[in-house]
Amino acid sequence: MKIINDMKNTIERQKQSWEGMFYSIQRIDLLIISISGAGIYVCLETLKFLTETENDVNLIIKISAVFFLFAIIVNFLSQIFGYKSNEKDYLMCQTEIESDFKPNEFQQTQIDNYDKISECYSKLTNWFNYSSMLLMFIGLITLMIYFVFIF
């Protein structure tokens, strides 16, 4: 009975990992992309306005745009690593299911390897997620500094 419950739990986990591969593309990262994209737009419109009105273009507005751009790039990298993490977790579950929870030595090595790689990708995903959030916040802060104190 325990093997049947373990198999059901692993099948459910595998299903969640499969769904997670697609969900990882849609979460808070959408906000980062949206806010950073809007930030880039504001920076470009500000540069356009300053150029048209023949005002001095302050470097901080350009720096802000660069932070927003890097936030988007880093966020895309986090999406790739998130997908790979879920993919390896899915493969680990698949190997456990195929072995009927009695893996031979080769299958256990595969399971351990998939788990290790999945964990590594998961750590990278978290690091890139936090980095993209930080870059977005720096972009927002520099943009607000420009509009509050310089513009």
N, C-alpha and C positions, 0 to 999 in steps of 0.2 A: 504494500500500500504506500509506503514511503517513497518508493521509486516512482510510482504513478504521480504522487503529489509533486515530487521534485521535477518530473518531466513537465507537468502542467505549469508549474511555476517558471520553468526555463522557457517553455514555449511562449508564455505570456511576456516574459522578459525580452525574448527575441522579438516579439511583435512590437513591444514598446521601443526597442532599439531601432527597429525599422522605421517606426513613426518618428523617432527622435532624429533620424538622419534628415528628415524633411522639416521637422519643427525647428531644428537648430538654425535653419536659414531664416526663420520668421520672427524670432523673439525680440528682445530689447534692441537687437542690432538694427531693426527697422527705424527705431527712434534715432539712433546714432547716425544712420545714413541720412534720414530726413533732416535732422537738425544741422548736420554738417553740410549737407547740400544747400539748405537755406542760408547757412552762414557764408558759404562761398558766393552765393547769389548776392547777398547783401554787400559783401566785400567788392565784388565786381561792379555792382551798381554804384557804390560809393566812389570807386575809382573812376568810373565813367563820369559821374557828376562832377567830381573834382577836376577832371581833365577838361570837361566842357566849360566849366566856369573859371578855368585858368587859376585854380587854387593849388596850393602846395599839396602834393601827395605824401602823406606821412608813411614811413616804413612800417609802422605797427599794423596798418590795415592789410598790407601785403603779408606780413608775418601771420596774422590771424587767418588769412585765407590758406596759407601753407599748412597751419595746424589742422584746419578743417579737412584739407585734402588728405593729409596723412592719416587722420582719423578714419576716413573712408577706406583708404588702402589697407590699413591695419585691420579694419573690421572685415574686409573681404578675406584676408588671410585667416582670421579667426573662424570664419564660416567654413573654409576648406578643412581646417584642422578639426572642427566640430563634426563635420561629416565623416572624416576618416576615423575619428574616435568611435562613433556609433557603428560604422561599418565593421571595425575590428571586433567590437562587442557582439554584434550580430553574428559574425563568423565564429566567435568563441561559443556562443549558444548553439549554433548549428552543429559544431563539432561535438558538443556535449550530448545533443539530441541523437545524433547519428551513432554515438557510442553507447546508447541506452544507459548513460550515466555509469558505465563501467569502462572507462577509456583504457586502451592499452598504452604502452609507454610512448609510442609515437603520437597518439591522439592527445595524451596528457601534455606532451611537449608543445603541441600545437595550441592547446587550450591556454597553457601558461604564456606562450608567446603572444597570442592574440590579446590576452588580458594585459600583459605588460605594455604592448604597443598602444592599446586603447587608452591606458592610463597616461602614457606619455603624451599622446595627442590631446587628451582631456586637459592636462596641465598646460600645454601650449595654447589651447583654446581659451582657457581662463586668463592666461597671461595676455594674450592678444585682445581679449574682450576688455580687460581692465585698462590696457594701454590705449585702446581706441576711445574708451570713455574719457580717460585723462586728456588725451589730445583734443577731443571735442570740447571739454571743459576749459582747457587752456585757450582754445580758439574763441570760445564764448567770452571768457574773461578779458582777453586782449581786445576783442571787438568792443566790449562794453567800456573798457578803459579809454579806447579811442573816442567813442561817442560821448562819454560822460566828461572827459577831461581835455580832449584835444579838439574835437570837431567844432 
